[in-house]
Amino acid sequence: MVAVPVNIMTKPLNNTRRARRPGSVGIVRRHYAHFETPLELHSGQTLERFTLAYETYGRLNADRSNAILICHALSGDAHVAGYHTDNPEEKPGWWDDAVGPGKMFDTDRFFVICSNVIGGCQGSTGPSSLAPDGKPYGLRFPFITVQDMVAAQRHLLDALGIQKLFAVGGGSMGGMQALQWAIDYPERVGSVLFIASTPRSSAQNIAFNEIGRQAIYADPNWNGGDYYGGARPEKGLAVARMVGHVTYMSEGSLEQKFGRRRQNGSKPAYNFSTDFAVESYLQYQGEKFVQRFDANSYLYITKALDYYDAADGYGSLEAALSRTACPFLVVSISSDWLYTREQAVELVDALKNLKRVVDYRHIEASFGHDSFLVEVETMTHIVGGFLDELWDDLNQDIS
């Protein structure tokens, strides 16, 4: 294992960007932690060595008690906030509105960490990475699970010298990771933020993921996963992204944003060109996605989602949750039909049966699954308030 930096302080933005993005953490740098220690995987396979890409925001305090781990969703990465360059055209991290001074994850108070999951394609070891023989893994990469993502993150925390997280949380797949942290390493978790997620993937969840995978398989450039160095399966991956993106929105938000508005004029074209605005939008989402994501990583991570069941190996959800020892914040969204209120309540009921401390909030929001990213003010009130209360209680106990 190589040494990794801690106590990272981010540089301030230039004046132009500061005015455009008030409260931003500024320009940040991606770090890489390399591990020679084998990672024993849930499948029984082994990853002999691995790398995790990560970013940090704020400063780790003297007793290392203020660390929060944010876990990303399927299409996310370690760049949760700030910018990598001074380019005014660069977009900020994927949850920039949530991380920074005075924000939901207040970097004046907390040391925030986010790492790209194992199996990813944004700096962490995944199928596009070079195997020991010097060639990309492709489909030789071992199968990974949410449990493996968490195990790899545990190695990172060890390297950073952080024995216990003040909180671990995330939305969607990030919520699964947060829950798994509390089950697998209860002594290292101070609280869980389980947002727009599920304790187990449903048949519907698996079905949509399979459609996306089949689109990639059908692309002739996929070539059984061996496309590195040649044409990439961009068309298949774009279709997979389009399908996935629809599940992140709601019927109401699509209707409000696009309705039946046409791209060019008010009359139908009566051909197979892009006639409706929503068609153009989805095509744009697919084209943008293939510029930053690897098709094989999409296959591996969606399979990890499909396999996820917090009860796996314990017989029941309650048996798995009996290992937990921290407060939970569980958030569901009214228009989220990907990970539903019923799935969140299943977790809440199991925690209550075990007499665990759980704060459940159901948000009325119209943007679908992605509401946890869009409803900034509401999420800041709920999540930021939960963290502030726990932090104040912790420091009162210490004093």
Secondary structure, DSSP 4 states (H G I P E B T S, - for coil): ------S--PBPPPHHHHHHSTT---B---EEEEE-S-EE-TTS-EESSEEEEEEEES---TTS--EEEE---TT--S--SSBSSS-TT----TTGGGEETTSSEETTT-EEEEEPPTT-SSSS--TTSBPTTSSB-GGGSPP--HHHHHHHHHHHHHHHT--SBSEEEEETHHHHHHHHHHHH-GGGBS-EEEES--SB--HHHHHHHHHHHHHHHHSTTTGGG--TTS---HHHHHHHHHHHHHHHS-HHHHHHHTTT-BSSSSS---SSS--BHHHHHHHHHHHHHHTT--HHHHHHHHHHHHH-BTTTTTSSHHHHHTT--S-EEEEEETT-SSS-HHHHHHHHHHHHHTT--EEEEEE--SSGGGHHHH-HHHHIIIIIHHHHHHHHHHHHHH-
